[in-house]
């Protein structure tokens, strides 16, 4: 799991160090008014949390319009959920897929869609 901070921390990501062993760590500890409550709670609950500037995730949940798309792989596909709010916050989901390359003669792997 990764938790995105709010814009006050430039939308840094809080994640377990073991999940990103070669990532470049940035120096910040999220707080409720600078980073957001979710990132703060995630930081406190993780065993060895670090902050990084970016990741390339396969999927994500956007709670309240935090713009998680910048931390997904390049081709994001919206996922429609039956539950579209958590309290008053809008809930959006996305997954990613491999990019298509080639032209009209290209053949694509259906398992990667």
C-alpha positions as CSV (number, residue, x, y, z in Angstrom):
1,X,0.0,0.0,0.0
2,X,1.1,3.5,-0.7
3,X,-0.6,6.7,0.6
4,X,-0.4,9.9,-1.3
5,X,0.1,13.1,0.6
6,X,-1.8,16.3,-0.2
7,X,-0.5,19.1,-2.3
8,X,1.2,20.8,0.7
9,X,3.8,18.0,0.5
10,X,3.8,18.1,-3.4
11,X,1.8,14.9,-3.4
12,X,4.7,12.8,-2.0
13,X,4.0,9.1,-1.4
14,X,4.3,7.3,1.9
15,X,5.3,3.7,1.4
16,X,7.1,0.9,3.2
17,X,10.9,1.1,2.6
18,X,11.0,-2.7,1.6
19,X,8.5,-2.1,-1.2
20,X,10.8,0.4,-3.0
21,X,14.4,-0.6,-2.0
22,X,16.0,1.5,-4.7
23,X,13.8,4.6,-4.5
24,X,15.2,8.0,-3.7
25,X,13.8,9.0,-0.3
26,X,12.7,12.6,0.4
27,X,12.8,14.1,3.9
28,X,9.3,14.8,5.2
29,X,7.0,13.3,7.8
30,X,3.3,14.0,7.0
31,X,1.1,15.8,9.5
32,X,-2.7,16.2,9.4
33,X,-2.4,19.8,8.1
34,X,0.7,19.2,5.9
35,X,0.4,15.9,4.1
36,X,-3.2,15.0,5.1
37,X,-4.8,12.7,7.7
38,X,-4.6,9.6,5.5
39,X,-0.9,9.9,4.8
40,X,-0.2,10.7,8.4
41,X,-2.1,7.7,9.6
42,X,-0.4,5.4,7.1
43,X,3.0,6.8,8.2
44,X,2.3,6.0,11.8
45,X,1.0,2.5,11.1
46,X,3.7,1.3,8.8
47,X,6.7,-0.5,10.2
48,X,9.4,1.3,8.3
49,X,7.8,4.1,6.3
50,X,9.6,6.5,3.9
51,X,8.4,9.3,1.7
52,X,9.3,9.3,-2.0
53,X,8.4,11.7,-4.8
54,X,6.9,9.1,-7.2
55,X,6.0,5.6,-7.9
56,X,4.4,3.8,-10.9
57,X,1.5,1.8,-9.4
58,X,-0.7,-0.7,-11.2
59,X,-3.9,0.5,-9.6
60,X,-5.2,3.0,-7.1
61,X,-8.1,4.6,-5.3
62,X,-8.6,8.3,-5.3
63,X,-10.5,9.5,-2.2
64,X,-11.6,13.1,-2.5
65,X,-9.8,14.2,-5.7
66,X,-6.2,13.9,-4.6
67,X,-5.2,13.2,-8.3
68,X,-3.5,9.9,-7.9
69,X,-3.1,9.5,-11.7
70,X,0.4,11.0,-11.5
71,X,1.5,7.9,-9.5
72,X,0.0,5.3,-11.9
73,X,1.7,3.7,-14.9
74,X,1.3,5.5,-18.1
75,X,-2.0,4.1,-19.4
76,X,-4.7,4.4,-16.7
77,X,-8.1,2.8,-17.2
78,X,-11.1,4.0,-15.1
79,X,-12.7,1.4,-12.9
80,X,-16.4,1.9,-12.1
81,X,-17.2,1.1,-8.4
82,X,-20.6,0.4,-6.9
83,X,-19.6,2.6,-4.0
84,X,-18.6,6.1,-5.3
85,X,-18.3,8.0,-2.1
86,X,-16.7,7.6,1.3
87,X,-18.7,10.0,3.5
88,X,-18.8,13.2,1.4
89,X,-15.6,12.4,-0.5
90,X,-15.8,11.2,-4.1
91,X,-14.2,7.8,-4.6
92,X,-12.6,7.0,-8.0
93,X,-10.6,4.0,-9.0
94,X,-8.2,3.2,-11.8
95,X,-6.1,0.3,-13.0
96,X,-3.4,0.3,-15.7
97,X,-2.7,-1.6,-18.8
98,X,0.3,-2.0,-21.1
99,X,0.6,0.6,-23.9
100,X,-0.3,-0.4,-27.4
101,X,2.6,0.1,-29.9
102,X,2.6,-0.5,-33.6
103,X,0.2,0.3,-36.4
104,X,-2.6,-1.4,-38.3
105,X,-0.6,-4.7,-38.7
106,X,0.2,-5.1,-35.0
107,X,-1.3,-8.0,-33.1
108,X,-2.0,-7.5,-29.4
109,X,-2.0,-9.9,-26.4
110,X,-5.6,-10.0,-25.1
111,X,-4.3,-11.0,-21.6
112,X,-2.7,-7.6,-21.2
113,X,-5.9,-5.6,-21.8
